[in-house]
């Protein structure tokens, strides 16, 4: 009987030791995280929402009320996240910065960011958008997670489109996104001259994916007609006028239009105004980044699902690897985005385009009319 008792005790101790060992292997030190965004935009907060949700699912962060993710104000969201202390990840309350979509070097100069990171004793910084990434990313002991950027390789944030080239940097990239858009648009429309608007400098070309458009022009055999606009240096009224003049110019010279990011399009009330030259000129349009404006007069878009689930989950999974010892710069940055096809049938009717029935059937969102914007 004594032998049995001793055996049970030994087995219990061994099992307890195994449980402790497994827990110790899973447990990571608390990581102090900061946040720096190019400016406030809904999809940045959607990425963050899915990033945090995946950390919750994997046990790195406790369950919270997901209604804290305010798509209109990421600062409010960050404040609520910072209230959680007992977790593997600590979102540091005052370690939040926004560049508010300005390139003013006095707004958030790199030296200020460096001092702030040191002041808050951060282990990592989540960076949202290309502008913030270009401002902040460097070799450092701090891990930089670059999310929601247009193309981290072409914008010079990383040294390749597979690995970042910096031991402390991990970014997300879909290197085929814009090429796939152009190929889809060309397959449906079969155009010969494609219009595009962008700011004529390296960052503007990156935002508009001009390099990818030029590459596809060679492969598919179409010409590019460009018009240059710099919305960052204008107020909204001037920005709207400048873009409308570009669109009016291009609507008389192209047979298809690639609608790229521009400050005047951030306000959806401007969408129907800006779509008008193409409706009158009977020019098919393809929206690069914001599929919601398809309902306001543009023809179509193939864009990532606005929940940004794929990117948020991908980023969280890789961050978990980093917390457990992986080197950020050795992780593959490429991910596949879930996309949807959006089309507007009234727009197609107004430009005398017979939208193929097959396209209508596979479209995820079909707008039957051009809708006014309420915001």
BALOBA-1460 file (C-alpha; in Angstrom, 3 decimals):
// residues 375
<rec num="1" residu="x" x="0.000" y="0.000" z="0.000"/>
<rec num="2" residu="x" x="2.854" y="2.369" z="0.847"/>
<rec num="3" residu="x" x="4.471" y="1.584" z="-2.517"/>
<rec num="4" residu="x" x="1.223" y="2.487" z="-4.286"/>
<rec num="5" residu="x" x="0.970" y="5.794" z="-2.378"/>
<rec num="6" residu="x" x="4.584" y="6.677" z="-3.168"/>
<rec num="7" residu="x" x="4.028" y="5.865" z="-6.850"/>
<rec num="8" residu="x" x="0.921" y="8.081" z="-6.965"/>
<rec num="9" residu="x" x="2.804" y="10.953" z="-5.338"/>
<rec num="10" residu="x" x="5.695" y="10.638" z="-7.815"/>
<rec num="11" residu="x" x="3.299" y="10.536" z="-10.762"/>
<rec num="12" residu="x" x="1.471" y="13.588" z="-9.416"/>
<rec num="13" residu="x" x="4.729" y="15.485" z="-9.097"/>
<rec num="14" residu="x" x="5.765" y="14.516" z="-12.617"/>
<rec num="15" residu="x" x="2.411" y="15.589" z="-14.029"/>
<rec num="16" residu="x" x="2.589" y="18.876" z="-12.110"/>
<rec num="17" residu="x" x="6.096" y="19.511" z="-13.390"/>
<rec num="18" residu="x" x="4.939" y="18.826" z="-16.959"/>
<rec num="19" residu="x" x="2.063" y="21.303" z="-16.599"/>
<rec num="20" residu="x" x="4.407" y="23.969" z="-15.197"/>
<rec num="21" residu="x" x="6.902" y="23.341" z="-17.989"/>
<rec num="22" residu="x" x="4.214" y="23.700" z="-20.675"/>
<rec num="23" residu="x" x="2.933" y="26.895" z="-19.072"/>
<rec num="24" residu="x" x="6.424" y="28.310" z="-18.861"/>
<rec num="25" residu="x" x="6.998" y="27.487" z="-22.528"/>
<rec num="26" residu="x" x="3.802" y="29.308" z="-23.540"/>
<rec num="27" residu="x" x="4.174" y="32.246" z="-21.179"/>
<rec num="28" residu="x" x="5.961" y="35.298" z="-22.597"/>
<rec num="29" residu="x" x="7.058" y="38.464" z="-20.894"/>
<rec num="30" residu="x" x="4.729" y="41.411" z="-21.145"/>
<rec num="31" residu="x" x="5.345" y="43.432" z="-24.290"/>
<rec num="32" residu="x" x="4.807" y="47.189" z="-24.118"/>
<rec num="33" residu="x" x="3.271" y="48.407" z="-27.381"/>
<rec num="34" residu="x" x="2.923" y="51.870" z="-28.906"/>
<rec num="35" residu="x" x="0.873" y="53.048" z="-31.888"/>
<rec num="36" residu="x" x="1.718" y="55.499" z="-34.686"/>
<rec num="37" residu="x" x="-0.607" y="56.128" z="-37.632"/>
<rec num="38" residu="x" x="-0.335" y="58.233" z="-40.775"/>
<rec num="39" residu="x" x="-3.788" y="59.646" z="-40.066"/>
<rec num="40" residu="x" x="-7.214" y="58.574" z="-38.899"/>
<rec num="41" residu="x" x="-8.985" y="56.260" z="-41.332"/>
<rec num="42" residu="x" x="-11.494" y="53.471" z="-40.688"/>
<rec num="43" residu="x" x="-9.538" y="50.569" z="-42.148"/>
<rec num="44" residu="x" x="-6.575" y="51.192" z="-39.816"/>
<rec num="45" residu="x" x="-8.901" y="50.627" z="-36.881"/>
<rec num="46" residu="x" x="-10.352" y="47.562" z="-38.614"/>
<rec num="47" residu="x" x="-6.868" y="46.077" z="-38.912"/>
<rec num="48" residu="x" x="-6.202" y="46.820" z="-35.237"/>
<rec num="49" residu="x" x="-9.540" y="45.282" z="-34.269"/>
<rec num="50" residu="x" x="-8.724" y="41.989" z="-35.999"/>
<rec num="51" residu="x" x="-5.161" y="42.081" z="-34.680"/>
<rec num="52" residu="x" x="-6.398" y="42.333" z="-31.082"/>
<rec num="53" residu="x" x="-9.191" y="39.804" z="-31.643"/>
<rec num="54" residu="x" x="-6.672" y="37.211" z="-32.777"/>
<rec num="55" residu="x" x="-4.491" y="37.885" z="-29.723"/>
<rec num="56" residu="x" x="-7.598" y="37.240" z="-27.611"/>
<rec num="57" residu="x" x="-8.359" y="33.962" z="-29.406"/>
<rec num="58" residu="x" x="-4.787" y="32.783" z="-28.906"/>
<rec num="59" residu="x" x="-4.688" y="33.685" z="-25.210"/>
<rec num="60" residu="x" x="-2.353" y="36.674" z="-25.315"/>
<rec num="61" residu="x" x="-5.019" y="39.222" z="-24.337"/>
<rec num="62" residu="x" x="-8.213" y="38.883" z="-22.255"/>
<rec num="63" residu="x" x="-11.712" y="39.080" z="-23.672"/>
<rec num="64" residu="x" x="-12.950" y="42.652" z="-24.015"/>
<rec num="65" residu="x" x="-15.993" y="44.468" z="-25.341"/>
<rec num="66" residu="x" x="-15.174" y="44.751" z="-29.052"/>
<rec num="67" residu="x" x="-17.433" y="47.794" z="-29.288"/>
<rec num="68" residu="x" x="-14.472" y="49.865" z="-28.082"/>
<rec num="69" residu="x" x="-13.153" y="49.843" z="-31.645"/>
<rec num="70" residu="x" x="-14.341" y="53.277" z="-32.719"/>
<rec num="71" residu="x" x="-13.901" y="53.516" z="-36.494"/>
<rec num="72" residu="x" x="-14.042" y="57.288" z="-36.235"/>
<rec num="73" residu="x" x="-11.368" y="57.764" z="-33.601"/>
<rec num="74" residu="x" x="-8.506" y="55.340" z="-33.035"/>
<rec num="75" residu="x" x="-7.337" y="57.405" z="-30.060"/>
<rec num="76" residu="x" x="-10.473" y="56.424" z="-28.117"/>
<rec num="77" residu="x" x="-9.872" y="52.791" z="-29.021"/>
<rec num="78" residu="x" x="-6.253" y="52.952" z="-27.896"/>
<rec num="79" residu="x" x="-7.250" y="54.503" z="-24.578"/>
<rec num="80" residu="x" x="-9.688" y="51.662" z="-23.892"/>
<rec num="81" residu="x" x="-7.112" y="49.021" z="-24.823"/>
<rec num="82" residu="x" x="-4.557" y="50.658" z="-22.525"/>
<rec num="83" residu="x" x="-6.809" y="50.042" z="-19.506"/>
<rec num="84" residu="x" x="-5.940" y="46.325" z="-19.626"/>
<rec num="85" residu="x" x="-2.823" y="45.588" z="-17.557"/>
<rec num="86" residu="x" x="-2.838" y="41.847" z="-16.885"/>
<rec num="87" residu="x" x="-1.939" y="40.467" z="-20.313"/>
<rec num="88" residu="x" x="1.019" y="39.422" z="-22.418"/>
<rec num="89" residu="x" x="0.528" y="42.651" z="-24.372"/>
<rec num="90" residu="x" x="0.307" y="46.098" z="-22.794"/>
<rec num="91" residu="x" x="-0.998" y="48.873" z="-25.014"/>
<rec num="92" residu="x" x="0.658" y="51.919" z="-23.462"/>
<rec num="93" residu="x" x="-1.831" y="54.749" z="-22.987"/>
<rec num="94" residu="x" x="0.347" y="57.754" z="-23.883"/>
<rec num="95" residu="x" x="2.320" y="55.945" z="-26.577"/>
<rec num="96" residu="x" x="-0.123" y="57.000" z="-29.298"/>
<rec num="97" residu="x" x="0.739" y="59.344" z="-32.156"/>
<rec num="98" residu="x" x="-0.926" y="60.423" z="-35.395"/>
<rec num="99" residu="x" x="0.624" y="62.345" z="-38.255"/>
<rec num="100" residu="x" x="-2.860" y="63.546" z="-39.268"/>
<rec num="101" residu="x" x="-2.032" y="63.025" z="-42.953"/>
<rec num="102" residu="x" x="0.553" y="65.806" z="-43.024"/>
<rec num="103" residu="x" x="4.119" y="65.645" z="-44.237"/>
<rec num="104" residu="x" x="5.124" y="68.570" z="-42.043"/>
<rec num="105" residu="x" x="8.488" y="67.479" z="-40.660"/>
<rec num="106" residu="x" x="7.787" y="69.483" z="-37.532"/>
<rec num="107" residu="x" x="4.605" y="67.532" z="-36.854"/>
<rec num="108" residu="x" x="6.286" y="64.367" z="-35.662"/>
<rec num="109" residu="x" x="9.992" y="64.523" z="-36.472"/>
<rec num="110" residu="x" x="11.863" y="61.241" z="-36.190"/>
<rec num="111" residu="x" x="13.851" y="62.465" z="-33.188"/>
<rec num="112" residu="x" x="10.596" y="63.016" z="-31.270"/>
<rec num="113" residu="x" x="9.433" y="59.494" z="-32.073"/>
<rec num="114" residu="x" x="12.759" y="58.056" z="-30.943"/>
<rec num="115" residu="x" x="12.610" y="59.951" z="-27.654"/>
<rec num="116" residu="x" x="8.998" y="58.941" z="-27.076"/>
<rec num="117" residu="x" x="9.761" y="55.259" z="-27.652"/>
<rec num="118" residu="x" x="12.602" y="55.451" z="-25.145"/>
<rec num="119" residu="x" x="10.518" y="57.446" z="-22.666"/>
<rec num="120" residu="x" x="7.736" y="54.850" z="-22.625"/>
<rec num="121" residu="x" x="10.149" y="51.897" z="-22.578"/>
<rec num="122" residu="x" x="8.426" y="50.299" z="-25.560"/>
<rec num="123" residu="x" x="9.162" y="46.857" z="-26.952"/>
<rec num="124" residu="x" x="7.229" y="47.348" z="-30.189"/>
<rec num="125" residu="x" x="5.335" y="49.974" z="-32.161"/>
<rec num="126" residu="x" x="2.357" y="49.263" z="-34.431"/>
<rec num="127" residu="x" x="2.724" y="51.574" z="-37.432"/>
<rec num="128" residu="x" x="-0.301" y="52.192" z="-39.644"/>
<rec num="129" residu="x" x="0.200" y="53.496" z="-43.179"/>
<rec num="130" residu="x" x="3.039" y="54.395" z="-45.509"/>
<rec num="131" residu="x" x="3.658" y="57.956" z="-44.316"/>
<rec num="132" residu="x" x="4.152" y="56.912" z="-40.688"/>
<rec num="133" residu="x" x="6.317" y="53.971" z="-41.727"/>
<rec num="134" residu="x" x="8.606" y="56.171" z="-43.815"/>
<rec num="135" residu="x" x="8.923" y="58.535" z="-40.870"/>
<rec num="136" residu="x" x="9.626" y="55.981" z="-38.141"/>
<rec num="137" residu="x" x="11.059" y="52.684" z="-39.392"/>
<rec num="138" residu="x" x="14.773" y="52.198" z="-38.809"/>
<rec num="139" residu="x" x="17.241" y="49.743" z="-37.307"/>
<rec num="140" residu="x" x="16.519" y="49.618" z="-33.601"/>
<rec num="141" residu="x" x="16.070" y="47.379" z="-30.585"/>
<rec num="142" residu="x" x="12.357" y="48.125" z="-30.860"/>
<rec num="143" residu="x" x="10.163" y="45.937" z="-33.085"/>
<rec num="144" residu="x" x="8.206" y="47.822" z="-35.752"/>
<rec num="145" residu="x" x="5.008" y="46.227" z="-37.091"/>
<rec num="146" residu="x" x="4.033" y="48.011" z="-40.303"/>
<rec num="147" residu="x" x="0.400" y="47.468" z="-41.268"/>
<rec num="148" residu="x" x="-2.021" y="49.061" z="-43.720"/>
<rec num="149" residu="x" x="0.721" y="50.499" z="-45.954"/>
<rec num="150" residu="x" x="0.293" y="50.772" z="-49.738"/>
<rec num="151" residu="x" x="3.459" y="48.917" z="-50.714"/>
<rec num="152" residu="x" x="6.211" y="48.746" z="-48.128"/>
<rec num="153" residu="x" x="8.814" y="47.647" z="-50.660"/>
<rec num="154" residu="x" x="8.169" y="50.192" z="-53.403"/>
<rec num="155" residu="x" x="7.897" y="52.965" z="-50.809"/>
<rec num="156" residu="x" x="11.336" y="52.124" z="-49.443"/>
<rec num="157" residu="x" x="10.152" y="51.004" z="-46.010"/>
<rec num="158" residu="x" x="11.512" y="47.474" z="-46.545"/>
<rec num="159" residu="x" x="14.361" y="46.161" z="-48.658"/>
<rec num="160" residu="x" x="12.355" y="43.466" z="-50.461"/>
<rec num="161" residu="x" x="8.778" y="42.299" z="-50.914"/>
<rec num="162" residu="x" x="9.387" y="39.032" z="-49.046"/>
<rec num="163" residu="x" x="11.452" y="39.902" z="-45.965"/>
<rec num="164" residu="x" x="11.889" y="43.375" z="-44.515"/>
<rec num="165" residu="x" x="15.690" y="43.448" z="-44.600"/>
<rec num="166" residu="x" x="15.783" y="44.783" z="-41.027"/>
<rec num="167" residu="x" x="16.051" y="42.402" z="-38.080"/>
<rec num="168" residu="x" x="13.551" y="44.465" z="-36.072"/>
<rec num="169" residu="x" x="10.925" y="45.129" z="-38.762"/>
<rec num="170" residu="x" x="7.935" y="43.068" z="-39.832"/>
<rec num="171" residu="x" x="5.420" y="44.377" z="-42.365"/>
<rec num="172" residu="x" x="2.419" y="43.078" z="-44.276"/>
<rec num="173" residu="x" x="2.315" y="43.139" z="-48.057"/>
<rec num="174" residu="x" x="0.197" y="41.773" z="-50.873"/>
<rec num="175" residu="x" x="2.677" y="42.244" z="-53.761"/>
<rec num="176" residu="x" x="0.167" y="41.260" z="-56.453"/>
<rec num="177" residu="x" x="-2.833" y="43.320" z="-55.326"/>
<rec num="178" residu="x" x="-2.715" y="46.193" z="-57.818"/>
<rec num="179" residu="x" x="-1.532" y="44.086" z="-60.740"/>
<rec num="180" residu="x" x="-4.509" y="41.806" z="-60.185"/>
<rec num="181" residu="x" x="-6.817" y="44.837" z="-60.165"/>
<rec num="182" residu="x" x="-5.500" y="46.099" z="-63.489"/>
<rec num="183" residu="x" x="-5.690" y="42.649" z="-65.070"/>
<rec num="184" residu="x" x="-9.308" y="42.212" z="-63.923"/>
<rec num="185" residu="x" x="-10.290" y="45.661" z="-65.197"/>
<rec num="186" residu="x" x="-8.578" y="45.051" z="-68.539"/>
<rec num="187" residu="x" x="-10.233" y="41.641" z="-68.933"/>
<rec num="188" residu="x" x="-13.697" y="43.157" z="-68.483"/>
<rec num="189" residu="x" x="-13.236" y="46.442" z="-70.370"/>
<rec num="190" residu="x" x="-10.414" y="45.781" z="-72.883"/>
<rec num="191" residu="x" x="-9.231" y="49.407" z="-72.851"/>
<rec num="192" residu="x" x="-6.421" y="51.011" z="-74.856"/>
<rec num="193" residu="x" x="-5.717" y="54.187" z="-72.868"/>
<rec num="194" residu="x" x="-5.859" y="54.137" z="-69.086"/>
<rec num="195" residu="x" x="-6.062" y="57.359" z="-67.069"/>
<rec num="196" residu="x" x="-4.431" y="57.772" z="-63.665"/>
<rec num="197" residu="x" x="-3.918" y="60.633" z="-61.197"/>
<rec num="198" residu="x" x="-1.121" y="60.811" z="-58.680"/>
<rec num="199" residu="x" x="1.318" y="63.102" z="-56.985"/>
<rec num="200" residu="x" x="4.452" y="63.057" z="-59.130"/>
<rec num="201" residu="x" x="7.040" y="62.052" z="-56.547"/>
<rec num="202" residu="x" x="8.172" y="58.690" z="-55.118"/>
<rec num="203" residu="x" x="5.547" y="58.604" z="-52.355"/>
<rec num="204" residu="x" x="2.751" y="59.662" z="-54.710"/>
<rec num="205" residu="x" x="3.751" y="57.004" z="-57.220"/>
<rec num="206" residu="x" x="3.728" y="54.417" z="-54.448"/>
<rec num="207" residu="x" x="0.237" y="55.352" z="-53.243"/>
<rec num="208" residu="x" x="-1.094" y="55.137" z="-56.806"/>
<rec num="209" residu="x" x="0.796" y="51.904" z="-57.550"/>
<rec num="210" residu="x" x="2.156" y="53.655" z="-60.645"/>
<rec num="211" residu="x" x="4.981" y="51.147" z="-61.005"/>
<rec num="212" residu="x" x="2.556" y="48.227" z="-61.091"/>
<rec num="213" residu="x" x="0.328" y="50.038" z="-63.596"/>
<rec num="214" residu="x" x="3.320" y="50.692" z="-65.854"/>
<rec num="215" residu="x" x="4.387" y="47.059" z="-65.629"/>
<rec num="216" residu="x" x="0.914" y="45.851" z="-66.581"/>
<rec num="217" residu="x" x="0.737" y="48.386" z="-69.422"/>
<rec num="218" residu="x" x="3.750" y="46.706" z="-71.006"/>
<rec num="219" residu="x" x="2.382" y="43.201" z="-70.447"/>
<rec num="220" residu="x" x="-1.147" y="43.914" z="-71.665"/>
<rec num="221" residu="x" x="-0.339" y="46.502" z="-74.314"/>
<rec num="222" residu="x" x="-2.192" y="49.654" z="-73.272"/>
<rec num="223" residu="x" x="-1.070" y="53.271" z="-72.914"/>
<rec num="224" residu="x" x="-1.107" y="55.361" z="-69.739"/>
<rec num="225" residu="x" x="-2.293" y="58.968" z="-69.620"/>
<rec num="226" residu="x" x="-1.383" y="60.632" z="-66.311"/>
<rec num="227" residu="x" x="-2.428" y="63.837" z="-64.585"/>
<rec num="228" residu="x" x="-0.604" y="65.083" z="-61.484"/>
<rec num="229" residu="x" x="-2.213" y="66.390" z="-58.301"/>
<rec num="230" residu="x" x="-0.855" y="67.141" z="-54.829"/>
<rec num="231" residu="x" x="-3.759" y="67.208" z="-52.334"/>
<rec num="232" residu="x" x="-1.544" y="67.431" z="-49.244"/>
<rec num="233" residu="x" x="-0.702" y="71.038" z="-50.043"/>
<rec num="234" residu="x" x="-4.353" y="72.138" z="-50.487"/>
<rec num="235" residu="x" x="-7.476" y="72.589" z="-48.399"/>
<rec num="236" residu="x" x="-10.471" y="70.422" z="-49.305"/>
<rec num="237" residu="x" x="-12.036" y="72.964" z="-51.660"/>
<rec num="238" residu="x" x="-8.863" y="73.426" z="-53.674"/>
<rec num="239" residu="x" x="-8.148" y="69.694" z="-53.576"/>
<rec num="240" residu="x" x="-11.608" y="68.930" z="-54.988"/>
<rec num="241" residu="x" x="-11.195" y="71.525" z="-57.761"/>
<rec num="242" residu="x" x="-7.731" y="70.238" z="-58.651"/>
<rec num="243" residu="x" x="-8.845" y="66.622" z="-58.879"/>
<rec num="244" residu="x" x="-12.011" y="67.503" z="-60.834"/>
<rec num="245" residu="x" x="-9.877" y="69.348" z="-63.392"/>
<rec num="246" residu="x" x="-7.644" y="66.286" z="-63.741"/>
<rec num="247" residu="x" x="-10.672" y="64.034" z="-64.166"/>
<rec num="248" residu="x" x="-12.240" y="66.383" z="-66.700"/>
<rec num="249" residu="x" x="-8.977" y="66.457" z="-68.652"/>
<rec num="250" residu="x" x="-8.599" y="62.674" z="-68.632"/>
<rec num="251" residu="x" x="-12.251" y="61.912" z="-69.396"/>
<rec num="252" residu="x" x="-11.722" y="63.365" z="-72.872"/>
<rec num="253" residu="x" x="-8.485" y="61.461" z="-73.540"/>
<rec num="254" residu="x" x="-8.853" y="57.924" z="-72.179"/>
<rec num="255" residu="x" x="-11.196" y="54.978" z="-72.566"/>
<rec num="256" residu="x" x="-10.799" y="53.753" z="-68.960"/>
<rec num="257" residu="x" x="-9.847" y="55.307" z="-65.625"/>
<rec num="258" residu="x" x="-7.990" y="53.894" z="-62.604"/>
<rec num="259" residu="x" x="-9.272" y="55.920" z="-59.628"/>
<rec num="260" residu="x" x="-6.415" y="56.133" z="-57.123"/>
<rec num="261" residu="x" x="-6.190" y="57.487" z="-53.566"/>
<rec num="262" residu="x" x="-6.696" y="61.237" z="-53.280"/>
<rec num="263" residu="x" x="-7.581" y="63.558" z="-50.408"/>
<rec num="264" residu="x" x="-10.656" y="64.898" z="-52.208"/>
<rec num="265" residu="x" x="-12.157" y="61.384" z="-52.268"/>
<rec num="266" residu="x" x="-11.916" y="60.890" z="-48.508"/>
<rec num="267" residu="x" x="-15.129" y="62.883" z="-48.216"/>
<rec num="268" residu="x" x="-17.677" y="60.675" z="-49.968"/>
<rec num="269" residu="x" x="-19.919" y="63.642" z="-50.662"/>
<rec num="270" residu="x" x="-17.399" y="64.583" z="-53.352"/>
<rec num="271" residu="x" x="-17.671" y="61.218" z="-55.120"/>
<rec num="272" residu="x" x="-20.659" y="61.975" z="-57.359"/>
<rec num="273" residu="x" x="-19.123" y="65.313" z="-58.361"/>
<rec num="274" residu="x" x="-15.865" y="63.639" z="-59.285"/>
<rec num="275" residu="x" x="-17.550" y="60.764" z="-61.114"/>
<rec num="276" residu="x" x="-19.526" y="63.145" z="-63.356"/>
<rec num="277" residu="x" x="-16.817" y="63.803" z="-66.020"/>
<rec num="278" residu="x" x="-16.517" y="60.060" z="-66.606"/>
<rec num="279" residu="x" x="-20.278" y="59.558" z="-66.716"/>
<rec num="280" residu="x" x="-20.569" y="62.297" z="-69.331"/>
<rec num="281" residu="x" x="-17.561" y="61.021" z="-71.251"/>
<rec num="282" residu="x" x="-18.844" y="57.424" z="-71.011"/>
<rec num="283" residu="x" x="-15.545" y="56.254" z="-69.510"/>
<rec num="284" residu="x" x="-15.481" y="53.087" z="-67.340"/>
<rec num="285" residu="x" x="-13.868" y="53.636" z="-63.948"/>
<rec num="286" residu="x" x="-12.140" y="51.287" z="-61.513"/>
<rec num="287" residu="x" x="-11.690" y="52.300" z="-57.859"/>
<rec num="288" residu="x" x="-8.353" y="51.284" z="-56.393"/>
<rec num="289" residu="x" x="-8.857" y="51.445" z="-52.602"/>
<rec num="290" residu="x" x="-12.282" y="52.616" z="-51.406"/>
<rec num="291" residu="x" x="-15.031" y="50.425" z="-52.926"/>
<rec num="292" residu="x" x="-17.776" y="52.301" z="-51.100"/>
<rec num="293" residu="x" x="-17.591" y="55.147" z="-53.632"/>
<rec num="294" residu="x" x="-18.709" y="52.740" z="-56.352"/>
<rec num="295" residu="x" x="-22.243" y="53.301" z="-55.060"/>
<rec num="296" residu="x" x="-21.806" y="57.043" z="-55.705"/>
<rec num="297" residu="x" x="-21.149" y="56.861" z="-59.448"/>
<rec num="298" residu="x" x="-17.946" y="54.988" z="-60.206"/>
<rec num="299" residu="x" x="-18.273" y="51.750" z="-62.139"/>
<rec num="300" residu="x" x="-16.467" y="48.995" z="-60.264"/>
<rec num="301" residu="x" x="-13.824" y="47.866" z="-57.824"/>
<rec num="302" residu="x" x="-12.083" y="44.719" z="-56.700"/>
<rec num="303" residu="x" x="-10.957" y="45.595" z="-53.215"/>
<rec num="304" residu="x" x="-10.056" y="43.975" z="-49.903"/>
<rec num="305" residu="x" x="-12.916" y="43.182" z="-47.580"/>
<rec num="306" residu="x" x="-13.325" y="46.335" z="-45.478"/>
<rec num="307" residu="x" x="-13.157" y="44.355" z="-42.239"/>
<rec num="308" residu="x" x="-9.429" y="43.830" z="-42.987"/>
<rec num="309" residu="x" x="-9.643" y="40.466" z="-41.233"/>
<rec num="310" residu="x" x="-6.955" y="38.763" z="-43.299"/>
<rec num="311" residu="x" x="-4.323" y="41.412" z="-42.599"/>
<rec num="312" residu="x" x="-5.138" y="41.748" z="-38.908"/>
<rec num="313" residu="x" x="-5.035" y="37.996" z="-38.297"/>
<rec num="314" residu="x" x="-1.840" y="37.584" z="-40.343"/>
<rec num="315" residu="x" x="-0.120" y="40.367" z="-38.406"/>
<rec num="316" residu="x" x="-1.208" y="38.986" z="-35.020"/>
<rec num="317" residu="x" x="-0.040" y="35.463" z="-35.813"/>
<rec num="318" residu="x" x="3.388" y="36.746" z="-36.810"/>
<rec num="319" residu="x" x="3.592" y="39.047" z="-33.794"/>
<rec num="320" residu="x" x="2.928" y="36.039" z="-31.577"/>
<rec num="321" residu="x" x="5.901" y="34.336" z="-33.239"/>
<rec num="322" residu="x" x="7.997" y="37.418" z="-32.493"/>
<rec num="323" residu="x" x="6.935" y="37.431" z="-28.832"/>
<rec num="324" residu="x" x="8.062" y="33.816" z="-28.654"/>
<rec num="325" residu="x" x="11.516" y="34.511" z="-30.094"/>
<rec num="326" residu="x" x="11.206" y="34.767" z="-33.888"/>
<rec num="327" residu="x" x="13.268" y="37.450" z="-35.638"/>
<rec num="328" residu="x" x="10.864" y="39.917" z="-37.333"/>
<rec num="329" residu="x" x="13.068" y="40.420" z="-40.393"/>
<rec num="330" residu="x" x="13.136" y="36.690" z="-41.115"/>
<rec num="331" residu="x" x="9.353" y="36.299" z="-41.317"/>
<rec num="332" residu="x" x="7.656" y="36.195" z="-44.726"/>
<rec num="333" residu="x" x="5.629" y="39.410" z="-45.127"/>
<rec num="334" residu="x" x="3.374" y="38.246" z="-47.952"/>
<rec num="335" residu="x" x="-0.280" y="37.560" z="-47.269"/>
<rec num="336" residu="x" x="-3.396" y="36.987" z="-49.344"/>
<rec num="337" residu="x" x="-6.267" y="39.438" z="-48.936"/>
<rec num="338" residu="x" x="-9.890" y="38.433" z="-49.155"/>
<rec num="339" residu="x" x="-11.415" y="40.571" z="-51.902"/>
<rec num="340" residu="x" x="-14.869" y="41.453" z="-53.185"/>
<rec num="341" residu="x" x="-16.129" y="42.614" z="-56.566"/>
<rec num="342" residu="x" x="-18.305" y="45.748" z="-56.524"/>
<rec num="343" residu="x" x="-20.232" y="47.047" z="-59.562"/>
<rec num="344" residu="x" x="-22.782" y="49.804" z="-60.202"/>
<rec num="345" residu="x" x="-25.391" y="48.941" z="-62.828"/>
<rec num="346" residu="x" x="-26.755" y="52.474" z="-63.233"/>
<rec num="347" residu="x" x="-23.243" y="53.719" z="-63.917"/>
<rec num="348" residu="x" x="-22.831" y="50.976" z="-66.537"/>
<rec num="349" residu="x" x="-26.124" y="52.041" z="-68.145"/>
<rec num="350" residu="x" x="-25.147" y="55.733" z="-68.236"/>
<rec num="351" residu="x" x="-21.826" y="55.013" z="-69.969"/>
<rec num="352" residu="x" x="-23.484" y="52.601" z="-72.444"/>
<rec num="353" residu="x" x="-21.648" y="49.573" z="-71.086"/>
<rec num="354" residu="x" x="-23.418" y="46.221" z="-71.344"/>
<rec num="355" residu="x" x="-22.179" y="44.647" z="-68.123"/>
<rec num="356" residu="x" x="-21.863" y="40.892" z="-68.803"/>
<rec num="357" residu="x" x="-24.378" y="38.761" z="-66.935"/>
<rec num="358" residu="x" x="-21.552" y="36.529" z="-65.773"/>
<rec num="359" residu="x" x="-19.889" y="39.506" z="-64.031"/>
<rec num="360" residu="x" x="-23.142" y="40.484" z="-62.350"/>
<rec num="361" residu="x" x="-23.573" y="36.947" z="-61.039"/>
<rec num="362" residu="x" x="-20.114" y="36.718" z="-59.455"/>
<rec num="363" residu="x" x="-20.141" y="40.262" z="-58.038"/>
<rec num="364" residu="x" x="-20.292" y="40.373" z="-54.246"/>
<rec num="365" residu="x" x="-21.998" y="43.772" z="-54.147"/>
<rec num="366" residu="x" x="-24.225" y="45.079" z="-56.951"/>
<rec num="367" residu="x" x="-25.546" y="48.638" z="-56.732"/>
<rec num="368" residu="x" x="-28.575" y="49.029" z="-58.963"/>
<rec num="369" residu="x" x="-28.493" y="52.818" z="-58.841"/>
<rec num="370" residu="x" x="-26.191" y="55.706" z="-58.026"/>
<rec num="371" residu="x" x="-26.865" y="56.612" z="-54.424"/>
<rec num="372" residu="x" x="-26.417" y="60.028" z="-52.805"/>
<rec num="373" residu="x" x="-23.909" y="60.211" z="-49.985"/>
<rec num="374" residu="x" x="-25.082" y="60.947" z="-46.494"/>
<rec num="375" residu="x" x="-21.702" y="61.876" z="-45.076"/>
